């Protein structure tokens, strides 16, 4: 990994990158799914850590959501 190109992101930048809410982001940090550090009153995370999180496929929910054709299977109509 080329660390010199690794971006440091703020909470706002990280939540926009992941397209998740701040409460979900903070929960992921709290349970150790995203490695971030507290700096002053805010949090900082490396973009490579967010990419690892996305590649891991781990969610904060105990239910696993599977995606097909851009749709969540848990939201799919079972009669289709």
N, CA, C and O of each residue as an XYZ file, in Angstrom:
320
protein
N       0.846     -1.181      0.000
C       0.000      0.000      0.000
C       0.887      1.239      0.000
O       1.880      1.296      0.725
N       0.538      2.205     -0.794
C       1.279      3.455     -0.860
C       0.645      4.446      0.097
O      -0.325      5.118     -0.256
N       1.181      4.545      1.303
C       0.580      5.366      2.345
C       0.623      6.854      2.031
O      -0.194      7.610      2.556
N       1.554      7.297      1.188
C       1.639      8.726      0.888
C       0.412      9.213      0.121
O       0.135     10.412      0.124
N      -0.328      8.324     -0.533
C      -1.523      8.710     -1.270
C      -2.798      8.447     -0.481
O      -3.894      8.718     -0.971
N      -2.671      7.924      0.731
C      -3.825      7.618      1.565
C      -4.384      8.914      2.151
O      -3.663      9.651      2.822
N      -5.650      9.192      1.904
C      -6.293     10.425      2.356
C      -6.788     10.287      3.795
O      -7.269      9.226      4.193
N      -6.668     11.353      4.563
C      -7.249     11.423      5.901
C      -8.591     12.124      5.755
O      -8.667     13.231      5.220
N      -9.659     11.472      6.235
C     -11.004     12.014      6.073
C     -11.627     12.386      7.414
O     -11.387     11.729      8.427
N     -12.423     13.436      7.405
C     -13.206     13.837      8.577
C     -14.470     12.981      8.626
O     -14.733     12.189      7.720
N     -15.238     13.149      9.680
C     -16.499     12.413      9.810
C     -17.432     12.731      8.647
O     -18.001     11.822      8.042
N     -17.590     14.001      8.334
C     -18.473     14.376      7.218
C     -18.012     13.765      5.902
O     -18.821     13.249      5.131
N     -16.714     13.824      5.652
C     -16.179     13.259      4.410
C     -16.363     11.744      4.377
O     -16.712     11.178      3.341
N     -16.127     11.091      5.517
C     -16.240      9.629      5.577
C     -17.679      9.170      5.380
O     -17.928      8.202      4.662
N     -18.634      9.861      6.018
C     -20.037      9.454      5.863
C     -20.530      9.692      4.441
O     -21.338      8.917      3.929
N     -20.057     10.747      3.804
C     -20.418     10.981      2.403
C     -19.796      9.913      1.509
O     -20.446      9.425      0.585
N     -18.552      9.549      1.773
C     -17.853      8.527      0.988
C     -18.574      7.185      1.106
O     -18.772      6.492      0.109
N     -18.963      6.823      2.328
C     -19.633      5.543      2.563
C     -21.126      5.591      2.255
O     -21.765      4.552      2.094
N     -21.683      6.813      2.173
C     -23.119      7.017      1.963
C     -23.923      6.376      3.091
O     -24.881      5.639      2.859
N     -23.500      6.682      4.330
C     -24.193      6.213      5.524
C     -24.409      7.389      6.466
O     -23.795      8.445      6.311
N     -25.291      7.195      7.446
C     -25.564      8.248      8.421
C     -24.438      8.337      9.446
O     -23.649      7.406      9.607
N     -24.379      9.464     10.130
C     -23.375      9.633     11.185
C     -23.568      8.637     12.317
O     -22.581      8.073     12.790
N     -24.813      8.388     12.783
C     -24.961      7.384     13.846
C     -24.450      5.999     13.435
O     -23.839      5.300     14.244
N     -24.693      5.607     12.200
C     -24.194      4.312     11.718
C     -22.672      4.312     11.679
O     -22.037      3.329     12.064
N     -22.090      5.407     11.217
C     -20.632      5.543     11.161
C     -20.014      5.426     12.559
O     -19.040      4.700     12.759
N     -20.598      6.157     13.527
C     -20.060      6.112     14.889
C     -20.225      4.725     15.512
O     -19.377      4.287     16.289
N     -21.306      4.041     15.174
C     -21.495      2.674     15.681
C     -20.421      1.755     15.110
O     -19.879      0.914     15.827
N     -20.115      1.906     13.843
C     -19.071      1.082     13.218
C     -17.717      1.326     13.869
O     -16.932      0.392     14.034
N     -17.440      2.559     14.235
C     -16.198      2.885     14.936
C     -16.225      2.247     16.325
O     -15.262      1.602     16.740
N     -17.343      2.435     17.040
C     -17.453      1.951     18.416
C     -17.275      0.432     18.515
O     -16.628     -0.057     19.442
N     -17.842     -0.306     17.571
C     -17.747     -1.773     17.630
C     -16.490     -2.304     16.937
O     -16.268     -3.515     16.902
N     -15.670     -1.409     16.390
C     -14.392     -1.814     15.824
C     -14.414     -2.258     14.375
O     -13.461     -2.878     13.902
N     -15.489     -1.950     13.666
C     -15.561     -2.330     12.250
C     -14.833     -1.338     11.357
O     -14.418     -1.673     10.247
N     -14.681     -0.102     11.857
C     -13.902      0.925     11.168
C     -12.853      1.426     12.155
O     -13.183      1.804     13.280
N     -11.592      1.427     11.734
C     -10.509      1.944     12.571
C     -10.371      3.440     12.332
O     -10.049      3.879     11.227
N     -10.619      4.215     13.379
C     -10.516      5.675     13.306
C      -9.888      6.165     14.605
O      -9.836      5.445     15.602
N      -9.412      7.411     14.567
C      -8.829      7.982     15.789
C      -9.529      9.290     16.118
O      -9.974     10.020     15.232
N      -9.613      9.564     17.398
C     -10.208     10.809     17.887
C      -9.120     11.881     17.872
O      -8.050     11.694     18.451
N      -9.394     12.987     17.219
C      -8.468     14.118     17.160
C      -9.244     15.343     17.611
O     -10.130     15.827     16.906
N      -8.901     15.839     18.790
C      -9.654     16.959     19.344
C     -11.086     16.539     19.590
O     -11.337     15.567     20.302
N     -12.023     17.259     19.010
C     -13.433     16.921     19.186
C     -13.993     16.105     18.026
O     -15.179     15.778     18.012
N     -13.143     15.776     17.052
C     -13.609     15.035     15.877
C     -12.876     13.732     15.678
O     -11.943     13.409     16.413
N     -13.299     12.993     14.686
C     -12.695     11.713     14.329
C     -12.027     11.823     12.967
O     -12.484     12.560     12.093
N     -10.941     11.081     12.801
C     -10.244     11.012     11.515
C     -10.058      9.544     11.142
O      -9.830      8.691     12.000
N     -10.159      9.276      9.861
C     -10.018      7.911      9.365
C      -9.289      7.964      8.027
O      -9.451      8.903      7.247
N      -8.494      6.948      7.784
C      -7.833      6.844      6.484
C      -8.808      6.262      5.464
O      -9.590      5.365      5.779
N      -8.751      6.778      4.253
C      -9.639      6.279      3.205
C      -9.417      4.792      2.972
O     -10.358      4.072      2.639
N      -8.193      4.326      3.142
C      -7.917      2.895      2.965
C      -8.673      2.054      4.001
O      -9.051      0.919      3.711
N      -8.898      2.597      5.206
C      -9.680      1.885      6.230
C     -11.140      1.765      5.800
O     -11.779      0.740      6.041
N     -11.666      2.808      5.167
C     -13.040      2.754      4.681
C     -13.165      1.744      3.550
O     -14.165      1.031      3.457
N     -12.152      1.681      2.691
C     -12.165      0.696      1.611
C     -12.115     -0.729      2.157
O     -12.790     -1.620      1.641
N     -11.307     -0.943      3.210
C     -11.259     -2.270      3.852
C     -12.623     -2.636      4.413
O     -13.082     -3.767      4.259
N     -13.274     -1.668      5.068
C     -14.601     -1.887      5.629
C     -15.592     -2.273      4.527
O     -16.363     -3.218      4.689
N     -15.572     -1.551      3.419
C     -16.490     -1.849      2.322
C     -16.216     -3.224      1.716
O     -17.150     -3.958      1.391
N     -14.962     -3.567      1.566
C     -14.601     -4.862      0.991
C     -14.932     -6.024      1.916
O     -15.158     -7.143      1.455
N     -14.962     -5.761      3.221
C     -15.230     -6.839      4.171
C     -16.685     -7.300      4.099
O     -16.989     -8.443      4.439
N     -17.581     -6.423      3.662
C     -18.988     -6.784      3.573
C     -19.666     -6.876      4.921
O     -20.784     -7.383      5.016
N     -19.005     -6.392      5.978
C     -19.577     -6.456      7.325
C     -20.509     -5.277      7.536
O     -20.192     -4.148      7.162
N     -21.655     -5.545      8.134
C     -22.610     -4.495      8.437
C     -22.780     -4.391      9.944
O     -22.274     -5.235     10.683
N     -23.483     -3.371     10.406
C     -23.728     -3.217     11.834
C     -24.884     -4.090     12.287
O     -25.041     -4.342     13.482
N     -25.675     -4.542     11.365
C     -26.831     -5.371     11.681
C     -26.435     -6.831     11.791
O     -25.479     -7.268     11.152
N     -27.168     -7.591     12.603
C     -26.923     -9.030     12.689
C     -27.496     -9.746     11.483
O     -27.051    -10.841     11.138
N     -28.493     -9.130     10.831
C     -29.075     -9.717      9.633
C     -28.176     -9.409      8.451
O     -27.713     -8.278      8.297
N     -27.931    -10.389      7.630
C     -27.113    -10.173      6.444
C     -28.025     -9.780      5.292
O     -29.008    -10.464      5.007
N     -27.701     -8.698      4.646
C     -28.465     -8.233      3.500
C     -27.709     -8.614      2.239
O     -26.525     -8.306      2.105
N     -28.372     -9.269      1.332
C     -27.764     -9.655      0.073
C     -28.360     -8.787     -1.020
O     -29.561     -8.520     -1.029
N     -27.523     -8.354     -1.929
C     -27.973     -7.469     -2.992
C     -28.025     -8.220     -4.311
O     -27.134     -9.005     -4.635
N     -29.086     -7.963     -5.065
C     -29.213     -8.536     -6.398
C     -29.788     -7.447     -7.299
O     -30.829     -6.869     -6.988
N     -29.136     -7.176     -8.377
C     -29.590     -6.164     -9.334
C     -29.864     -4.823     -8.660
O     -30.800     -4.113     -9.027
N     -29.028     -4.480     -7.658
C     -29.161     -3.205     -6.991
C     -30.275     -3.132     -5.963
O     -30.557     -2.050     -5.448
N     -30.927     -4.266     -5.645
C     -32.021     -4.271     -4.681
C     -31.706     -5.204     -3.529
O     -31.105     -6.262     -3.715
N     -32.114     -4.803     -2.347
C     -31.934     -5.628     -1.167
C     -32.905     -6.789     -1.211
O     -34.094     -6.591     -1.462
N     -32.417     -8.004     -0.970
C     -33.299     -9.164     -0.978
C     -34.267     -9.138      0.197
O     -35.369     -9.677      0.098
N     -33.870     -8.516      1.315
C     -34.790     -8.472      2.445
C     -35.998     -7.590      2.148
O     -37.033     -7.714      2.803
N     -35.871     -6.697      1.163
C     -36.986     -5.839      0.764
C     -37.765     -6.401     -0.424
O     -38.783     -5.845     -0.836
N     -37.269     -7.507     -0.960
C     -37.902     -8.077     -2.162
C     -39.240     -8.704     -1.809
O     -39.437     -9.195     -0.697
N     -40.135     -8.681     -2.745
C     -41.437     -9.307     -2.589
C     -41.273    -10.813     -2.733
O     -40.839    -11.270     -3.790
N     -41.604    -11.611     -1.704
C     -41.410    -13.055     -1.786
C     -42.284    -13.714     -2.831
O     -42.026    -14.857     -3.208
N     -43.319    -13.027     -3.316
C     -44.219    -13.605     -4.317
C     -43.739    -13.372     -5.749
O     -44.370    -13.822     -6.705
N     -42.624    -12.668     -5.885
C     -42.127    -12.386     -7.249
C     -41.276    -13.510     -7.749
O     -40.773    -13.452     -8.871
